Amino acid sequence: MREIEVKYQYWDTDRTHIEQTCRKLGFVHIKTVTEHDIYYTPSGRNLLKEGTAFRLRSIMEGKSANWEITYKGPNLSPGGQDREELEVAVQNNGALLPRILEHVGFIKLAEIHKTRAYFHHKDITICIDSVVNLGEYLEVEILGTEESSEEVYNKIGSIIDAFGLAHMENEPRTYLEMLLTP
């Protein structure tokens, strides 16, 4: 599935303003979760240098954990993230996945911890992230669209304008890239 997202770090506004603006724009708060992402690369390859990613994610919602395995293809856009994303939910014993991956030769690249609030409206998801060691971010993403990149970026741009963040530069790097490449 194709995913297009744009990310902005915000520091001159507060999270309450961001959440209120989401609601004013018609976005509904879906959930707030804690996510623990572990990024891996196969032995003999460096997915980060290839511009791709292989991620294991633990999602804590209340006292229960859900797990996902995600592959992200190369980024097709310098202004944000426009890439193929393949994701599989793991139903049982997800906590064993790190050991399994390491036993078959995958090497851990990094771990990222964040609290993420999901807001949704039509085909658009907004994520408000608090990322350990990286800061506060607003992500606007559209999944599975057939629209052109230009149309999607224009749609996302109009949303960013409503938050009052248009004066800021977007952050085109992934959290993994920010953490590992200063």
HELIX and SHEET records of a PDB file:
HELIX    1   1 ARG A   15  LYS A   24  1                                  10    
HELIX    2   2 LEU A   47  GLU A   50  1                                   4    
HELIX    3   3 GLY A   94  LEU A   96  5                                   3    
HELIX    4   4 LEU A   97  HIS A  103  1                                   7    
HELIX    5   5 SER A  149  PHE A  163  1                                  15    
HELIX    6   6 TYR A  175  LEU A  180  1                                   6    
SHEET    1   A 9 ARG A   2  GLN A   9  0                                        
SHEET    2   A 9 GLN A  81  VAL A  90 -1                                        
SHEET    3   A 9 SER A  64  LYS A  72 -1                                        
SHEET    4   A 9 ALA A  53  GLU A  61 -1                                        
SHEET    5   A 9 VAL A  28  PRO A  42 -1                                        
SHEET    6   A 9 PHE A 106  HIS A 121 -1                                        
SHEET    7   A 9 ILE A 124  VAL A 131 -1                                        
SHEET    8   A 9 GLY A 135  LEU A 143 -1                                        
SHEET    9   A 9 ARG A   2  GLN A   9 -1                                        
END                                                                             
